[in-house]
Amino acid sequence: MTRESGKRRQTRGEIEELPSGSLRVRVYAGIDPVTRKRRFLQETVAAGPEAAREADAVRVRLLEDVRAARELRTGPGAGTRAGTRAGTGTRAEAGTGVGSARGRRPAQDPASTDPRRGLTTEAPTSPGQQRGLTVAGIALLAGVSAPTVSKVLNGRSGVAPETRRRVEELLRAQSYRRPEKVTRAACVEVVFYGTLSHLAVEIMRGVKQVAVHHGLAAGFTDVLRETSTGRNWSQDLLARRPAGVVAVHQGAAPEQLGLLSASGIPLVIVDPTSEPLERIPWVSAANRQGGIAAARHLLDLGHRRIAVISGPPERLSARSRLDGVRAALEAAGLPLEKGLTRTGMWFSFEDGFNHGRELLRLSAPPTAVLCGNDLQAFGVYEAARQAGVRVPDELSVVGFDDISYARWCGPPLTTVQQPFAEMGSTAAELVLALAAGETVAHAHVELATTLVVRDSTARPRG
């Protein structure tokens, strides 16, 4: 290429030398269906001895973006919805490509610094990346500029809500995952859905133990509080760019989880409300085995009229515990009686109190009650106190969780212990392994529960 020409035309696309010596790559991307004007993808390569070679590689990549976007819009069964929307909103204008002289995308380097030490990472290849679909390709599909897509990925403001939603939808639909190196904050963030939970401190302790061991800090976000104040917690989280995210109870919508994945932020879920649809690693306690152990304990004591107060049925943990209780009772030849089964709404004290009163008013009340968690058990305690029923002489009660109050109440509560601190530390180890580019062998890690026998259970009278 000569300075006289100032521009080198290719069969497809063109490379122009700028007065600064940088090279501008420009590729035709079709006609905007709304404005009927020509659209281009554009990227600038800084001056240097390898600039010509790198510019040609950029040209090829941009052409692949155009090709991939066209196939997604027009291919059989693929990208139909996205294709009908491409061209709505802000069009991809010349001069707004992925890179610039100040911020162009760095060359791929297979070596990356372990985020558990240096916090520079490179996300693994995703299906979207394998198709060659980059930020420019997503922008072309969405009918916006590449900097707009970048703003969405980085949680920055300045994007209209409808445009942001459209870009997020495309990122998730195309399984996009940012391939370039990014610098992470030296922090593991724990996302709670209500930090007033009695479990939060132990989980946070486990996460922090691992984070500190790797030279990182541990922070937290309370989604319920953030949402109540009108803040967009996922956008704020993207802007902070932590080394990884541990989400407790997974109250996030699929689009929020998808956006974290697209932005290259590793994510692990602790005790999800339901099994994650995405291939996101998750950690839980062995809830079913805990339910089996609790039921067998009462059976071994001689109880046969065993009532059950479960947690909300939409919660995976509640269903698993109930399945364990049912399996243990059926194995003993005692099917779970419908008349002795109650469903809680919130894993709350009120659940145990209200359902406990109902059960104790039956003409043939139970001799034992298995509860979905310790708070429900405390509610049964109060229902028994008001009814003049003594625990455990006339009613045995079993909880689940083993929160600190379980050993202080009167009588101390028999319960199934969940390893909350270990669940937090396991999730932190997993998320940092993902951030380091390692492959996680198991999508689900289940940690053992332990039956803790105290004074709230005894043999039934008579």
N, C-alpha and C positions, 0 to 999 in steps of 0.2 A: 504494500500500500504506500502511495506517495502522498506528500503534503499538498502537491498541486491538485490532486483529485479530491483530497479531504474526505473521501467516502469510498468504501469498497462494497460494491453491490454483489450480493450472492444470488444464486438461483432462487432461494427463498430467504428473505430477510436481508438486512443490510447492516454494515458496521461502519460507523462514521467517526473519524478522528476529530476531536475537539481541540480548540486552541491551547488548552492546558496539557495536551498530550494524552488525555484519557480517551477511551474508545466507547462510543455509545452504540449499543446493539438495539435494533428496532425490527420487530417482526409483525407483519400484518395479521390481525386476529379476526377479520370479518367485518360485516356491516352491523351496526347497532340497530336492532329491530324497532326501536322507538324513535331515535333521532335520524335514522337512515344515514348516519355518518360512518366513515371508516374508523375502526378501532385498531389500536396497536398495543403490543406488549413491549416494554422498553426497560433496559438495564444498562448501567454504566460501569465500566471496568477501569480501575485506576491505571495510570501510566506505569510502565515498567518493562523489563526485558521479556517477560512472559505474557504481556498484555494481549498480543495478537492471538496467541494460542488459547488463552483463557476466554477471550471475546468470542472466538469461534465455538468454543464449548458452550458458552452461554447462549449463543444463537441456536445451536442444536437443541438445547434444553427448552428454550422458549417455544421453538417449533413443536417439540413434543407436548408441551402444555396445551398448545392450540389444538393439536391432533387429539389428545386425550379428552379435552373439553368437548370437542366436536363429536367424538364417539359417544361420550356420556349423554349428550343431548339427542343424538339421532340413532344410537344403537338400539337393537330390539330389546325392549323391556328395561333399558337402563337410563336413569337420569331424566325420565319424562317430566317429573314435577320440577326438577331443577332447570331443565331446558326451557320450560315455558316461562320461567322467571328470569332467566338470563337476559339481560338487557333492560330490566326494570331497575329503577333507582339510578345511582350515579354511574355513568359509563366509565370503562377503563380507558383513560385518556393517555395520549403520548406524554412521556415525561413522568409517569407515576408508576413505574414498574417496581419489581421487587427490590432491586439494589440501587445504590447511588454512589457517587464518589466518596461519600462519608460513611455510608452504612450498607455496602453491598454484602451479599451473602458470602461468607468465607468458604474457601475450598474445603471439601470433605477430608477429614483426617481420621483414619481408623483408630488412632490412639486418643484416649480421653482420660482426663484426670478423675480419679475416684471422688465422687461428690462427698464421700465420708471424710475426705481430707481437703481437696482443693476446690470442690464445688464447680468444676467445669465439666459439663456432660454432653453426650451426644445421644439423642434418642434412637432406639432401634428402628429398623426398617418396618414400615407398616404397609398394608395393602395399598393405600393411597400413594405412598412413596414408590412402591414397586411399579405402579402404573405411570410414574413420572409426573404425577399431579402435584404441583408445588403451590406456593401462595399465589403466584400469578394465575395458575390454572383454576384455583378456587375462585379468585377474583373474576376471571372470565365467565365462569358458570353463574356467579352471583350477579354479574352486571355491575360490579363496583371496581374501584381502584385497588391495587395490591396494598397500599398503605392502610386502606380501610380494613382489609382482612388482618393485617398486622396489628392494628389497634384492637380488634376483637380478641386475637390470640393473646395479647399482652394486657388485657383488662383495662385499656385506656379509654378515656371519654372521647366525645366528639363524633359518635356514631349514632344515628337515629335508631330508636328501639326496633322498628320494623326491619331496618337493614341489618342490625345486629342479630336479630332472630333468624333472618334468612341465611346469613353467613354461618351462624352456629349450626343450623340445620344441615347445611351442605358439608361442613366439616365432619359432622357426625355420620351423615349418610355415606360419605366417601372414605370413612375410616382414616381420615387424615391424621398424621402425627408429625409434628415439626421435626425435620431431620437435622437442622443446623445446630451447632454448638451454642449453648446459652449459659450464661453465668448465673448460678443460683445464689440465693441468700443462704447464709450459714445457719439454717434453721429448719427444723421439722415442725410442721403445723398440725395441730390436732383440731379437727372440726367436730364440735359437739352440737347436739340438737337439744339444748337445755343443760347448762353446766351445773344447775342446782342438783342434779342427780347425785345420789350417794355413791354411785360407781365411778364418777368422773375423776375424783382425786386419785384413786388407785390406778386407773388406766393412764392418767397423766404421769404418775410417778414411774410407771414402767417405760413409757415413751422417753421421758427425760433421762432415765438411767442410760439408755442406749445412746441417745443424742449426745449427752455429755461425754460418754466414752469415746465418741468419734469426733469430739471437738466442736459440736454444734449446739445451738440453743434449741429450746422447745417452746413454742408459742401455742396459743389456742384461739379459736373463733367460736362464738356462741351464735349459731345460725338463727335461733328463735329471737334473740335480742336484736341481732342485726336487721332481721326482716321487720321486726316491730317498729324500728326507727326509719324504715324506708330505704335502708342501704342495700346495695347489691353485693352480697357476701362473696359470690364467686368471682365477680369482677375485681373486687378488692384483693382477693386472694391471688388472682393472676398477676396483678400489679406488684405484689410483694415477691413473687417468684420464689417460694420456698424450695428446699432440696427435695421435699416430698410431703405428702398429705396423708394423715391417718384420720379417716372419717368414722365416727362412732355412731352406730345405729342407722347410718345411711338414710338421712331424711332428704337427700338431694334428689332432684328430678333427673331423669336420664339425660336431658340436654345439658345439665350442669356437669354431670360426670363426664359426658362426651367432650365438653369443652376443656376440662382439665386434661383429658387424655390427648386431645388434639394439640394442646399447648405444650405437651411433653412433660407435664408435671406428674411424677409417679404417684399412684394412689393405692392405698390398701384400706379395706373396710373392717371394722371391728363390730361383731354382733349385728349384722345387717337385719333390717326388718323383714326382708325377703331375699331370696338368693339372687345375687346381681345378674342382670341380663347380659351386661358386657362381661368380657373376660377380665374381671378385676379380682385380684387375690383378696381373700377374706379370712378372718380369724374368728373363731367362736369357741365357746365351751361345749363340752359333750352333753348337751341338754337332754337328749333322749336317754343316755345312760344314767344321768342324774335322776330323771323321773323313775327309771326302773329301780335304782337303789333306794329311793325314798319309799316307793310302794312295797318293795320286799321287806324293808325294815318294819313297816306296820304289819305286814302279813306274818312275819316271824314272831312278832309280839302277840299274835292271835286275833288281830282285828279282822272282821269280815264286813262290817258296814262302814266302808271307807268313802267319804265324800271328797269331791275334787272341785276346787275353785281355780279355773285356768286363767291365763292372761288373754289379751285380745287375740282373736283367731287370725287376724291379718299378720301378726308377728310370728316370724319363723321360729323363734325360741319357744314361744308359748305352744305352738303346734307340736314341736319336737318333745317338749316335756310331757304333754298330754299323751302323745303316742307311746312314750316310755311307760307311763303309769298304766295305760290300757294294756300294753303288752305284758307287763308283770302280773296284772290281775287276771288276764285271760290264761296265762300260763299256770296260775294257781286254781283255775276253774271258776273264777269269779268275774264274769263280764262286768264292765263298768256300767253301773246303774244310771239310767237317764235321770231318774228322780233325785239322785245324789250328786248330779253334775251341774255346776254353775259356770258361766262365762263372765269374766271380768272385762271391764272396758279399758282400764288404764294401768293395770298392775299397781293399784293404789290401796291405801288403807281403807277408803270408803268401799271398795269392792269387797274386801274381806269382812267388813262390819255388816254391810247390808245383806250379803249372801249368807254370812254366818248366822245372822238372826233368823233368816228363812229356814235354814237347815235345822237349827235347834228347835224350831217350832213344829217340825214334822211330828206326826204321831209316833213314828219310830225313828228318832234322830240318829245320826251317825255316831259311832264311837271314836272316829278319827277324821281329821280333815287334812288333805294334802293341798297346799296353796301354791300358786304360780310364782310367788316371790315372798320375801320376808315382810314387806309392807302389808300384803294381804293377810299374812299370818297374824300380824299385830292387830289388824281389824277383827279377826276371829277372836283373839284374846279379849277384846273389849266387848264383843257380842256375848261371849261366854260369861264375862263378869257381870254384865247387866242381867243375864238370864239366871244367875246364881249357879252356873255350871263351873266346876273346878277343873283346872288344867294342871296335871294330866290325869287326875283321879277319875274324872268322868268323861273327859274328852282329850285325846291326843292331837297335837297340832304339829305339822311339819312345814317349814318354809323353803325358800330357794334363794340363794345369793350369798348368805352369811355376811351381811353388812355388820358394822361394828356394834350396833344396838342389839343384835341378836344375842350376844352373850351377857348383856346388862339387864335385859328385861326380866320379869318374874312370872313364871320360871324361865331360865335361859332356854333359848329356842333351839330345837333340833332342826337342822337345815342342811341344804346341799350347797357346798362352797364352790363358787366360781373363782378361777385364778385371774382376777382382773388385772393385777400388775403384770403378770406373765403374758396376758393377752395384749397389753399395751406394748411391752418390750418385743414380743414376737412380731407384731405389726410394724414396729419401727425398724427392726432388722430387715424385714421383707421390703419395706419401701426404700430403704437405703441400698439394698441389693439391686432393686430395679433401677434406682438412680445411677448406679455404677455400671449399668448395661448388662447385668447378669440375668440369666434366665431362671425364673422361679419354677421349680419342678411341680409343685402342687398348688392349684388354684385355691384350695380350701385347707386350712390348718385347724384341726380340732384339738383342743386341750382338755385334759381329763378333769372331771369334777370329783369332789370328795364329800361323802356323807359325814356330817359332824353331829354326833349324837349327844344331846344335852338332856335337860330335865322336863321337856314339854311332851315327851312320849313315854307311855307305860303300857302294861298289859291292860286290856279292857276289864271292867268290873264284872265279876261273876263268870 
